[in-house]
Amino acid sequence: MRWRLSFKTSLGGKFLLSYLLIVLVGVATLLAVTFALAPTLFQAQLAPILQRHPGALTTAEASQHILGSFLGTLLSALAVAAIAATVTSLAISLFVARRITGPLQQMTRVSERISAGHYAERIEVAPVHRADELGQLASSINALAVVLEETERRRLEVIGDVAHELRTPIATLQGYLEGLLDGVIEPTPQTWAMLHTEAGRLRRLVDDLQELSRAEARQITLSAQPVAPQRLVQSALEPLEGQFAEKGLELQIHAPENLPPVVADPARAVQILTNLLVNALRYTPAPGRVEVVASREEDMVAFRVTDTGVGLTPEQLAHIFERFYRVDKSRSRAFGGSGIGLTIARSLAQAMGGEIRVVSAGLGQGSSFTLTLPRAHE
């Protein structure tokens, strides 16, 4: 690494300048104190000798000569000591400054690369394993780079997923419209119904994307109020009971009357529970069972939707709440949803002070989604 010294811009230069100033101040203080105290102390030490040997120094000139010689010798010794101390201090300062500025220069280069979009850049191992503040800073920069790299990866995936989701209904609409223009397809009620269906799919996708954006930005207006858990469960189940019966799924409900009310937006809470129930309905083959349990959980009320469906692997559990993630990649949007319902549900739950979690024993072992909402206090 090339060492560049600049007292105006380089941190290493500033370190050296500060150490040099400290040394110079120390040397000046040493000399000032020495010249102020040395003559008095020397004369005080010399007085007892003169009393015991009155003839040792017969003239004042001899005394001044001895004092001058002493001070000259002392000054020479101090000068040599000061030079040696300055050289040693500068060498140590240079070593310390390099130990500090070297990792900082590396972190500067890496951060500049990251800011330019190279999110795979990482700081080398040596600075990271230091136990001081520089090591902590290097670890933080590496962690930031990991988050930015993951965010960029997900951004590209979202763009690709949105393009894929839009391509299918647009291609269908374009194909039918071209057929109508060319006279290949007859403008029958079935044709117009097909066009209306595809346009509806396109509209729903746009609405889902807009709601996802608002939910993650916490821009959805919530009307939080105390509401009974039984009311939320009933409101979510009523429109779906016929579909459960038609598919041949057993539906069990446990919502005790003595549960405390929760603080939530009723419409949004029902939306979350509906999403969980629809997923259980969609991924549970007949004959199967779906169980809805509401229970108290410390200062929260938990709504647990458990099914005997396809289950989830550990990898799927890690990504289940990500945008456009589908457990079954082969499912179309018409059957498998847009892949952002759980993402919206989690954002809404967090906005109301709750959370959504999921557990599964593995493929074929079913899964259990739990929505928690804060209970109302008297």
NUBAGU-899648 format. One record per residue (C-alpha): x, y, z; residue number from 1. Coordinates in pm, whole numbers, plus 50000, padded with zeros to 5 digits. Example, Ala and Ser with C-alpha at 12.3 -4.5 7.8 and 13.67 -1.06 7.14 Angstrom:
51230:49550:50780:1
51367:49894:50714:2
***
This chain:
50000:50000:50000:1
50147:50335:49898:2
50181:50580:50187:3
50081:50934:50107:4
50147:51207:50359:5
49947:51528:50347:6
49896:51728:50663:7
49588:51893:50513:8
49394:51594:50381:9
49553:51269:50502:10
49441:51123:50832:11
49788:50966:50866:12
49948:51307:50820:13
49723:51452:51087:14
49819:51170:51322:15
50189:51237:51260:16
50145:51612:51304:17
49958:51564:51630:18
50222:51327:51766:19
50501:51564:51657:20
50334:51855:51831:21
50301:51647:52145:22
50670:51559:52133:23
50775:51922:52073:24
50558:52047:52357:25
50702:51779:52583:26
51059:51869:52487:27
50994:52243:52537:28
50839:52176:52875:29
51132:51955:52972:30
51387:52224:52876:31
51197:52506:53047:32
51159:52318:53372:33
51521:52202:53360:34
51665:52553:53310:35
51434:52695:53576:36
51514:52444:53847:37
51859:52305:53763:38
52072:52606:53882:39
51888:52633:54215:40
51899:52261:54277:41
52266:52242:54174:42
52363:52525:54411:43
52161:52363:54691:44
52353:52039:54637:45
52685:52227:54617:46
52637:52428:54941:47
52709:52138:55184:48
53034:52060:54995:49
53154:52419:55028:50
53078:52415:55401:51
53284:52102:55455:52
53563:52216:55220:53
53579:52596:55228:54
53887:52609:55007:55
53746:52395:54730:56
53613:52694:54544:57
53810:53011:54620:58
53654:53247:54376:59
53308:53327:54245:60
53447:53288:53895:61
53529:52925:53962:62
53175:52866:54090:63
53023:53021:53781:64
53256:52815:53562:65
53145:52494:53729:66
52780:52593:53703:67
52818:52685:53336:68
52991:52355:53261:69
52716:52165:53436:70
52443:52346:53248:71
52621:52299:52915:72
52663:51928:52975:73
52300:51899:53086:74
52182:52089:52777:75
52382:51865:52543:76
52244:51552:52706:77
51890:51685:52687:78
51932:51781:52323:79
52049:51431:52232:80
51770:51278:52437:81
51511:51507:52275:82
51629:51414:51923:83
51624:51042:52008:84
51277:51076:52163:85
51149:51267:51857:86
51283:51008:51611:87
51145:50720:51817:88
50806:50891:51855:89
50784:50961:51484:90
50864:50600:51400:91
50603:50472:51641:92
50354:50733:51519:93
50412:50628:51159:94
50351:50264:51251:95
50034:50346:51448:96
49905:50580:51178:97
49952:50315:50913:98
49775:50060:51129:99
49477:50296:51151:100
49472:50456:50807:101
49544:50136:50614:102
49211:49970:50699:103
49034:50306:50662:104
49171:50348:50310:105
49060:49996:50223:106
48713:50061:50365:107
48695:50385:50165:108
48775:50201:49841:109
48522:49927:49916:110
48248:50175:50010:111
48311:50369:49688:112
48276:50047:49489:113
47955:49961:49673:114
47813:50310:49610:115
47890:50257:49240:116
47667:49947:49236:117
47925:49671:49295:118
47742:49513:49586:119
47958:49198:49588:120
48256:49396:49722:121
48373:49302:50070:122
48641:49427:50305:123
48928:49182:50349:124
48939:48949:50647:125
49221:49119:50844:126
49041:49445:50933:127
48716:49264:50999:128
48861:49036:51267:129
49004:49325:51465:130
48836:49365:51801:131
48846:49746:51799:132
48615:50006:51649:133
48776:49967:51304:134
48685:49599:51303:135
48329:49683:51402:136
48309:49945:51127:137
48441:49697:50868:138
48187:49436:50981:139
47907:49693:50954:140
48011:49787:50601:141
48021:49418:50500:142
47677:49364:50654:143
47545:49668:50468:144
47689:49531:50142:145
47514:49198:50202:146
47180:49373:50258:147
47225:49592:49950:148
47321:49291:49739:149
47015:49099:49859:150
46793:49403:49799:151
46926:49440:49446:152
46872:49070:49380:153
46515:49092:49503:154
46456:49411:49303:155
46564:49236:48984:156
46349:48937:49071:157
46049:49162:49133:158
46097:49333:48797:159
46120:48993:48627:160
45817:48860:48814:161
45606:49166:48735:162
45701:49141:48369:163
45611:48771:48369:164
45279:48832:48544:165
45185:49108:48302:166
45295:48917:47994:167
45030:48641:48019:168
44711:48854:48031:169
44854:49106:47784:170
44946:48829:47538:171
44599:48678:47573:172
44430:49014:47519:173
44650:49092:47221:174
44587:48752:47064:175
44209:48777:47097:176
44203:49138:46977:177
44413:49055:46673:178
44180:48763:46599:179
43880:48991:46626:180
44040:49249:46395:181
44133:48985:46137:182
43792:48821:46155:183
43941:48490:46269:184
43758:48502:46603:185
43386:48566:46616:186
43277:48843:46855:187
43059:48609:47060:188
42955:48666:47422:189
43208:48400:47521:190
43485:48596:47348:191
43391:48918:47525:192
43372:48729:47854:193
43723:48595:47796:194
43853:48945:47725:195
43678:49075:48035:196
43834:48798:48246:197
44185:48873:48124:198
44137:49244:48177:199
44018:49166:48529:200
44331:48961:48595:201
44542:49251:48477:202
44349:49494:48695:203
44379:49270:49003:204
44754:49241:48956:205
44790:49618:48934:206
44570:49661:49242:207
44777:49403:49433:208
45100:49578:49340:209
44961:49913:49445:210
44839:49777:49776:211
45172:49603:49837:212
45357:49928:49775:213
45130:50119:50011:214
45143:49849:50277:215
45521:49826:50283:216
45548:50207:50287:217
45299:50218:50580:218
45072:50445:50377:219
44750:50248:50432:220
44504:50428:50656:221
44400:50200:50941:222
44094:50245:51159:223
44209:50063:51471:224
43937:49985:51725:225
43853:49714:51978:226
43692:49419:51805:227
43596:49072:51924:228
43814:48788:51790:229
43504:48575:51727:230
43367:48844:51497:231
43687:48849:51290:232
43693:48470:51256:233
43325:48454:51160:234
43358:48736:50904:235
43654:48564:50737:236
43493:48215:50734:237
43140:48294:50615:238
43225:48353:50246:239
43450:48044:50234:240
43249:47776:50417:241
43080:47664:50097:242
43415:47626:49918:243
43555:47414:50202:244
43247:47190:50191:245
43258:47167:49811:246
43622:47056:49817:247
43554:46800:50088:248
43766:46957:50360:249
43679:46934:50727:250
43666:47277:50892:251
43712:47307:51268:252
43671:47634:51457:253
43775:47707:51817:254
43717:48067:51925:255
43621:48090:52295:256
43377:48360:52397:257
43594:48477:52689:258
43878:48601:52470:259
43960:48971:52517:260
43898:49203:52223:261
44188:49299:51997:262
44288:49643:51869:263
44280:49621:51490:264
44122:49751:51174:265
43837:49500:51129:266
43845:49505:50749:267
44222:49459:50731:268
44225:49188:50998:269
43954:48998:50808:270
44159:49045:50490:271
44461:48879:50656:272
44258:48588:50794:273
44088:48542:50458:274
44426:48520:50288:275
44543:48254:50535:276
44220:48057:50492:277
44234:48077:50112:278
44591:47947:50116:279
44486:47658:50341:280
44194:47586:50107:281
44417:47602:49800:282
44703:47383:49927:283
44510:47121:50123:284
44397:46824:49912:285
44079:46633:50000:286
44018:46462:50227:287
44185:46702:50464:288
44129:46923:50765:289
44168:47293:50833:290
44155:47414:51191:291
44107:47773:51305:292
44197:47842:51667:293
44186:48175:51850:294
44367:48190:52183:295
44527:48434:52423:296
44905:48472:52399:297
45044:48705:52670:298
44941:49058:52564:299
44830:48936:52222:300
44552:48727:52075:301
44668:48459:51833:302
44466:48336:51534:303
44612:48004:51420:304
44516:47847:51085:305
44645:47489:51067:306
44599:47256:50770:307
44693:46903:50668:308
44809:47015:50326:309
45128:47000:50122:310
45350:47145:50394:311
45665:47354:50354:312
46036:47279:50339:313
46285:47485:50546:314
46384:47671:50228:315
46022:47753:50151:316
45967:47870:50508:317
46254:48116:50466:318
46099:48272:50154:319
45726:48229:50208:320
45666:48600:50283:321
45874:48732:49993:322
45711:48910:49701:323
45590:48686:49416:324
45708:48371:49593:325
45494:48067:49521:326
45528:47728:49683:327
45424:47561:49358:328
45604:47735:49069:329
45388:47557:48812:330
45063:47718:48927:331
44920:47995:48717:332
44815:48324:48868:333
44452:48237:48813:334
44487:47938:49046:335
44791:48008:49255:336
44751:48379:49323:337
44992:48660:49248:338
45242:48553:49513:339
45218:48876:49710:340
44915:48804:49930:341
45125:48689:50228:342
45361:48983:50181:343
45068:49224:50202:344
44921:49032:50497:345
45246:49053:50696:346
45282:49426:50625:347
44925:49487:50739:348
44975:49280:51054:349
45291:49471:51144:350
45116:49803:51079:351
44853:49702:51338:352
45118:49605:51593:353
45100:49232:51527:354
45291:48971:51332:355
45250:48660:51119:356
45461:48350:51165:357
45456:48005:51006:358
45575:47659:51105:359
45573:47331:50916:360
45712:46986:50984:361
45798:46938:50618:362
45645:46832:50287:363
45319:46647:50327:364
45302:46741:50697:365
45078:47046:50668:366
45153:47395:50793:367
45037:47638:51057:368
45010:48015:51009:369
44961:48231:51318:370
44840:48590:51316:371
44893:48780:51642:372
44716:49108:51720:373
44747:49321:52036:374
44464:49278:52280:375
44268:49577:52399:376
44338:49693:52756:377
44067:49832:52975:378
***
